Amino acid sequence: MALSSSSPVVAPCRFLCPRATTASRDILSFATTATRRRLLLSTATTTIAAAMAASSSCKVIDSHLHVWATPQQAKEEYPYFPGQEPTLRGDADFLLECMSEAGVDGAVIVQPINHMFDHSLVTSVLKKYPSKFVGCCLANPADDGTGIKQLEHLIEKYRAVRFNPNLWPSGQKMTNEVGRSLFSKAGELGVPLGIMTMKGVGPYIQEIEELCRDYPATTVILDHMAFCKPPTNDEEEKAFSSFLSLSRFPQCSFPHNKRSISI
């Protein structure tokens, strides 16, 4: 689906009833073959019914996707960021159609690069459909520090914030004064902070370690598993090992295209 950034729909959890399976083991230990068949059929039916009843109350949530304005909306109210004009449809109405067809109940909308730091489009969608969507805003690492106030304002309507190290001013790191202030502020506000290392975690590992060490109150999520993949050479092995080493920080999570946000 064009709307989603490679994030699969989260399927409802189906499970076996422990009480049913424990009881069946006790009974089957002394039952005859014929009786076992009847018991298995009876237990299977009961277990399936229990699992379906439990899963029917679960919400199906797409944990990471983007929406952007239609060309007409972009002309009238929600302009695209120069050079980031989309080539595919990604408006909220289309998203809702796709969700209905797929049986998806809700989604986490991450601020798209198509609108950069202008959150007005996503904010309008969150306001219009509060029972369907929650949002993750995009941190603005501008040198003047305006992104810190912007984060304080946005977080009233959003549940998380994203760091994209590629958006830092040239030659700057996430550990600069602005980055530290933003990272610390996320912890103060009690919202998870996702880091999207699109070029791989290797170039940013020292910065991430430094921030996690200095601000343990900030919950960190390495988006897309930090774009790591099964290593095929020494360089990739080193990057993957560095990625795994972040597990020593209790506040770090490594979801596979999933986002841990309460809905």
N, C-alpha and C positions, 0 to 999 in steps of 0.2 A: 504493500500500500504506500503510495507516494507520501502520505501524510506522516508516516512513521519513520524514525531514523533507525532502521534496521532492528527495531524492538518488536519481538513477537508478542502476540496477545497472551496475557497470563491466564492460563486455564484454571478452572475451579479445582480444588483439591478433592480427590476421591480416595477413600480409605476403607479398610475393613474394620468391623466392630470387634474390639479386643474381647469383649465379654462373649460374643458369639463364637469366636474362633477358639477361645480357651475351653468353653463348654463342649464344643464339638470334639476337641482332642481327648477330653476325659471320657466321653461316651464312646468314641470310636475305638478306644483301647480294648473294649471287651465286646463290641457289637459283632454280629455275624456279617458275612459279605452282603447279603441281601439288605439287612438292616442298615449297613453302612451306606449303601447306595441311596436309600430313602433319606437317611440323615444328611448326607452330602447335598442332595437336592433341596431338602428343607432348609439347611443352613445357608446354602448359596443364595436361595431366594430371599431369606431374611437379611443376609448380609448386604446383598445388592440393594434391597429396599432401604436399609438403614443408610447406606452410602449415598444413595440418590436423595434421600430426605435431607441429609446433612449438607450435601453439596448444593442443593437447590437454594439454600439460604446464603450461599457465598456469592460475593460480587466478583464479576470478571472485569479486571482493570488492565488497561494498556498502560504500562508503567513509564513510557517515554516516547513522546511524539511531538511534532511541531504543527502549528497552523500558521497560515499567512493570508494576507488580504487578496481578494480578487483584483484583477486589473482595474476594475471600475472603482472599488474601494480605495485602491492605491492612489487613483487620480483625485478622489474627492476628500478622503479623510486620513488614510493610513498609508503614507508613502513608503515605498521600498527604499532600503539603503542603497545608495549608488553602487552599481556593480554587482548587486546581490538580487537582481530581479529573478524570480522563480520561473522555471520553464514548465512546471506541472501545476495542476490545480491542488490547492491545499487549504481551502476556506473551511470555516466551522460547519457550514451546512453540509458540505461534502463529507466531512468527518463523521457527523451524526448519521448520515445515510449509511456509511460503511460500518459504523458501530452497530447500527440496528440490524444490518444484514449478517454481521458476524456474532451477534449476541453478546456484545461488550457493553458493560454497564457504565463505565466511567474511564477517565484517563488523566494522566499527569501531562500537562502541556509545558514544554520547555521553550523559553523565549528563543525564536528562530533568528539565525544570522541575517535573514532577509529584511528584518526590521532593526537589526543591531540593538542599540540601547533604548530605542523608542518602544516602550511596552504598551502603548495605548491600545493596539489591536488585541493583544492577548488579554489585557485587563478587561476590555469590553466583553470578550467571550466568557471570561471567568464570572463576570457580573451577571451576564445573561443566563448562564447555565450553572448556577452554584451547586446543584446536586449532581452534576455530571463531571465537572472538571476541578482540579486544583492546579496551581501553577508553580513553576520554578523560574525565577528571574535570572537575568544575566548581569554579573558584576561588571561595572564600568571602572577600569583601572587608570582613568585619565590622570595625568600628572597633577592637575589642580585639586585633586581630592574630592571633586563633586560627586563621584560615585558613592562615597560613604553616606552622604545625606540621602542620595537617591535610594540606596539600599534600605535605609531606615524607613523611608516612605513606602517603598514597594512592598516590603515584607508584611505590611498590614493586610495585603491582599494575596500574598504568595506564601508558599509553605517551604521553599528551599531556594538556594542561590547557586549559580554555576560560575566556576572559574574557567576561563579559556585562556591559557598562557600565550596563545598566538595573538591575543588582542592587546597585550601589554605594549607600551611604547617601545620602539626599537632600542635594543640594548638593555632594556629593563627586565628584571626578574620578578616573579611572584613574591619574592621575599623583600622587595623594596618597601619603603615606608607606607605607600598606599596599599600595597598588597597585604602587608601585615595588619593594617588597620581594618581592611575589609574582612580578612580571615578572623581576626579577633572579634569583630562586630557580629559575625555569624554565630559565634559561640555565645556571645552576650544575649543575642536575640533568641537563642535556642533553636536555630534552624540548621538542617544538614547542608553541607557544602559539597557540591559535586565538582570534580576536576576532570576536564576533558583534554587528555593528552593526545591529540590527534596524530602527532608525529611519533607517538610511542612514549613510554614512561622514562626511558633512558636519559634523555636530555634534561628531565625535570626532577629526577629522583632526589637529588640533594636538596632542592627547594622544598619539595613535599615533606621530606624528613625533617627539615629545619622548622617548618611551620607546624607540623604535628607535635614536635618536641616542645616548642615554645608555647603552643596554645592547645593544651590537651582537652579543653572544654569544647572545642569545635569538632563536631562530627563530620567525618570526611568520607566521601564516596568516590571511588575511582570509576568514572563513567566508562562503559563499554569494556570493563576489565582492563582499563588503561591501554586498550588497543594491543594487548599482548597476544601472542599466538604460540603454539607449540614450537619451541626453538629448533632450528635446523642448522645453526652454526654457532660458533663461540660467542659472537656479538649478541645474537638473540638469546642465547643461554644466560649471558650476563644480565641482560635487560629483564628477563623473566625472573631470575633469582632476586634481582633488586626489587621487583614488583612484589614477590612473595614475602620479602623481608619486611615489608610495611605492615605485615600482620602483627608485628611486635607492638604496634601502637593500638591500644584498645579501641580508639575512636574510629579506626579505619574499617571500611566495608568494601568488598570487592564483588558487587553484583554483576551478573552476566546480562547486560542490557536491561537491568531492572533497577528501580529506585525505591529506597526504603522511606516512604513518606506516609504518615497516617492520613487516612481519608475518612 
